[in-house]
Amino acid sequence: MEMYPIYSFFSEEHRILKRMVRQFVEEELNPHVEEWEEAGLIPREVFKRLGELGLLGIRFPEEYGGTGADMKTTVAFVEELARCRSRGLVMGVLVHTDMSSPYLARWGTEEQKRRWLPGIISGERICAIALTEPGAGSDLAGISTTARREGDHYIVNGSKVFITNALNADLFFVLVKTAPELGHRGMSLLLVEKGAPGFTVRRMPKKLGMHGSDTGELTFEDCPVPIENLIGEENRGFYQVMSGLQIERLVSSVAMVGHAQQAIEDAIQYAQERELFGQRLADFQVTRHKLAKLQTKLEAARQLTYAATRTIDEGLDATAVVSMCKAFCADVACEVADECLQLHGGYGYMEEYDIARLYRDIRLWKIGAGATEVMYEVIAKKMGLRERKQEMIRT
Ligand SMILES: Cc1cc2nc3c(=O)[nH]c(=O)nc-3n(C[C@H](O)[C@H](O)[C@H](O)COP(=O)(O)OP(=O)(O)OC[C@H]3O[C@@H](n4cnc5c(N)ncnc54)[C@H](O)[C@@H]3O)c2cc1C
């Protein structure tokens, strides 16, 4: 639904893609949301279907089965995927497409790409990214999982927590320390395959929201990983991961805006139907102004995602704009969720209304993919306000 005419960021080709994804979400995903949220797992068939539709390799080279498109095309896809009422599903798919596998496409060898990318793009093989540990999240340089070289293997020891797609994934991009004495300059990225000896996955207890997504804890006990599974250069893992975080933060921002837009649309519909004090809720001026103000803030958030997208597509340093975008979108999306729930009154507190779930789901984004405080640290650094001793923060 176009609420008002506005300068279009998208081409006709993008619009065609958007219509296709919207129809797919409405017809093939939304009817199953309750079932998947209850199960706490996205069926693998969903990834395969996304693969069939050509949606898992949007920016990957055509020679491996991808589309070779730009960031704008990804944004067109994510805006529509975000209309899926299982926000956990959206997160799981984005972890696969934009938060993990791009490390392979960017840093992998020709052999590695030929081996794994086609299955990732077709949805046969699901990916996860494993950075966070029990003792280190925002402070990524503080991780303690190690990988010591023994012959033609790395022997991995340690654990990771809060890993999205943990139960479903076949391929885990795991950040480890290959030279612990060098701190963040001694980190590497390994691709660990499901079923590797000494590698176990445990589902983490129930979450506040994002129930459709499976979150797990990974444990590595003397787990041998072949040296040919090193992604990129040994001891450059920290920098490789830093370079990928901008995409992770942008796609999560786009998803938040999409979710929040849906919350506003639902609230409008509810306000037009609900009668109180002899008139419709929508007829109170305070309601109209509230919704107009939320839409205004959301439009500002959306335009920031577009600015960040353009910056990335033009090959410029997007660190500051993406951080601004992530922090601002999370704040606005949480405010929208809160105010739209309020408009629903007691019904907003009931699970049968999607706003109750959305309110819980959206809260993750002030924490996941870089906490808001970290985003402001990054922006402050770009403004020349931060001391160099903190340079290792997840920028
Ligand atoms: C549902 C879910 C899914 C996730 N999926 C994944 C995944 O797939 N892969 C993965 O690796 N991780 C994942 N995470 C982990 C997520 O990225 C981390 O939770 C996040 O980076 C914060 O790390 P932390 O939880 O260790 O909090 P901490 O780093 O301990 O931070 C705690 C709080 O301190 C504050 N803070 C942080 N830094 C600063 C600062 N510099 N200045 C002031 N205050 C600060 C913030 O408010 C922050 O929330 C997931 C988390 C959740 C909840």
PDBQT file of the ligand as one rigid body, heavy atoms in Angstrom, charges set to zero:
ROOT
HETATM    1  C1  LIG A 401      17.827 -13.428  19.496  1.00  0.00    +0.000 C 
HETATM    2  C2  LIG A 401      19.278 -13.144  19.306  1.00  0.00    +0.000 A 
HETATM    3  C3  LIG A 401      19.913 -13.578  18.166  1.00  0.00    +0.000 A 
HETATM    4  C4  LIG A 401      21.292 -13.376  18.000  1.00  0.00    +0.000 A 
HETATM    5  N1  LIG A 401      21.923 -13.898  16.911  1.00  0.00    +0.000 NA
HETATM    6  C5  LIG A 401      23.287 -13.887  16.854  1.00  0.00    +0.000 A 
HETATM    7  C6  LIG A 401      23.992 -14.588  15.825  1.00  0.00    +0.000 A 
HETATM    8  O1  LIG A 401      23.396 -15.188  14.929  1.00  0.00    +0.000 OA
HETATM    9  N2  LIG A 401      25.357 -14.575  15.857  1.00  0.00    +0.000 N 
HETATM   10  C7  LIG A 401      26.060 -13.922  16.838  1.00  0.00    +0.000 A 
HETATM   11  O2  LIG A 401      27.290 -13.960  16.811  1.00  0.00    +0.000 OA
HETATM   12  N3  LIG A 401      25.417 -13.223  17.802  1.00  0.00    +0.000 NA
HETATM   13  C8  LIG A 401      24.061 -13.199  17.853  1.00  0.00    +0.000 A 
HETATM   14  N4  LIG A 401      23.400 -12.529  18.857  1.00  0.00    +0.000 N 
HETATM   15  C9  LIG A 401      24.180 -11.837  19.872  1.00  0.00    +0.000 C 
HETATM   16  C10 LIG A 401      24.130 -10.320  19.761  1.00  0.00    +0.000 C 
HETATM   17  O3  LIG A 401      24.847  -9.875  18.640  1.00  0.00    +0.000 OA
HETATM   18  C11 LIG A 401      24.714  -9.788  21.086  1.00  0.00    +0.000 C 
HETATM   19  O4  LIG A 401      23.752 -10.072  22.096  1.00  0.00    +0.000 OA
HETATM   20  C12 LIG A 401      25.025  -8.321  21.030  1.00  0.00    +0.000 C 
HETATM   21  O5  LIG A 401      26.132  -8.078  20.185  1.00  0.00    +0.000 OA
HETATM   22  C13 LIG A 401      25.353  -7.768  22.440  1.00  0.00    +0.000 C 
HETATM   23  O6  LIG A 401      26.328  -8.549  23.060  1.00  0.00    +0.000 OA
HETATM   24  P1  LIG A 401      26.075  -9.090  24.568  1.00  0.00    +0.000 P 
HETATM   25  O7  LIG A 401      24.747  -9.745  24.586  1.00  0.00    +0.000 OA
HETATM   26  O8  LIG A 401      27.246  -9.874  24.953  1.00  0.00    +0.000 OA
HETATM   27  O9  LIG A 401      25.957  -7.788  25.445  1.00  0.00    +0.000 OA
HETATM   28  P2  LIG A 401      27.203  -6.951  26.042  1.00  0.00    +0.000 P 
HETATM   29  O10 LIG A 401      28.237  -6.769  25.015  1.00  0.00    +0.000 OA
HETATM   30  O11 LIG A 401      27.568  -7.533  27.346  1.00  0.00    +0.000 OA
HETATM   31  O12 LIG A 401      26.487  -5.557  26.289  1.00  0.00    +0.000 OA
HETATM   32  C14 LIG A 401      25.477  -5.381  27.291  1.00  0.00    +0.000 C 
HETATM   33  C15 LIG A 401      24.916  -4.010  27.147  1.00  0.00    +0.000 C 
HETATM   34  O13 LIG A 401      25.930  -3.070  27.426  1.00  0.00    +0.000 OA
HETATM   35  C16 LIG A 401      25.713  -1.896  26.675  1.00  0.00    +0.000 C 
HETATM   36  N5  LIG A 401      26.932  -1.556  25.935  1.00  0.00    +0.000 N 
HETATM   37  C17 LIG A 401      27.596  -2.313  25.043  1.00  0.00    +0.000 A 
HETATM   38  N6  LIG A 401      28.675  -1.687  24.578  1.00  0.00    +0.000 NA
HETATM   39  C18 LIG A 401      28.713  -0.498  25.199  1.00  0.00    +0.000 A 
HETATM   40  C19 LIG A 401      29.590   0.629  25.142  1.00  0.00    +0.000 A 
HETATM   41  N7  LIG A 401      30.672   0.627  24.331  1.00  0.00    +0.000 N 
HETATM   42  N8  LIG A 401      29.318   1.687  25.905  1.00  0.00    +0.000 NA
HETATM   43  C20 LIG A 401      28.259   1.684  26.744  1.00  0.00    +0.000 A 
HETATM   44  N9  LIG A 401      27.380   0.676  26.834  1.00  0.00    +0.000 NA
HETATM   45  C21 LIG A 401      27.610  -0.406  26.074  1.00  0.00    +0.000 A 
HETATM   46  C22 LIG A 401      24.539  -2.163  25.742  1.00  0.00    +0.000 C 
HETATM   47  O14 LIG A 401      23.361  -1.615  26.293  1.00  0.00    +0.000 OA
HETATM   48  C23 LIG A 401      24.452  -3.662  25.726  1.00  0.00    +0.000 C 
HETATM   49  O15 LIG A 401      23.149  -4.109  25.441  1.00  0.00    +0.000 OA
HETATM   50  C24 LIG A 401      22.024 -12.678  18.995  1.00  0.00    +0.000 A 
HETATM   51  C25 LIG A 401      21.369 -12.197  20.130  1.00  0.00    +0.000 A 
HETATM   52  C26 LIG A 401      20.026 -12.447  20.309  1.00  0.00    +0.000 A 
HETATM   53  C27 LIG A 401      19.376 -11.968  21.573  1.00  0.00    +0.000 C 
ENDROOT
TORSDOF 0
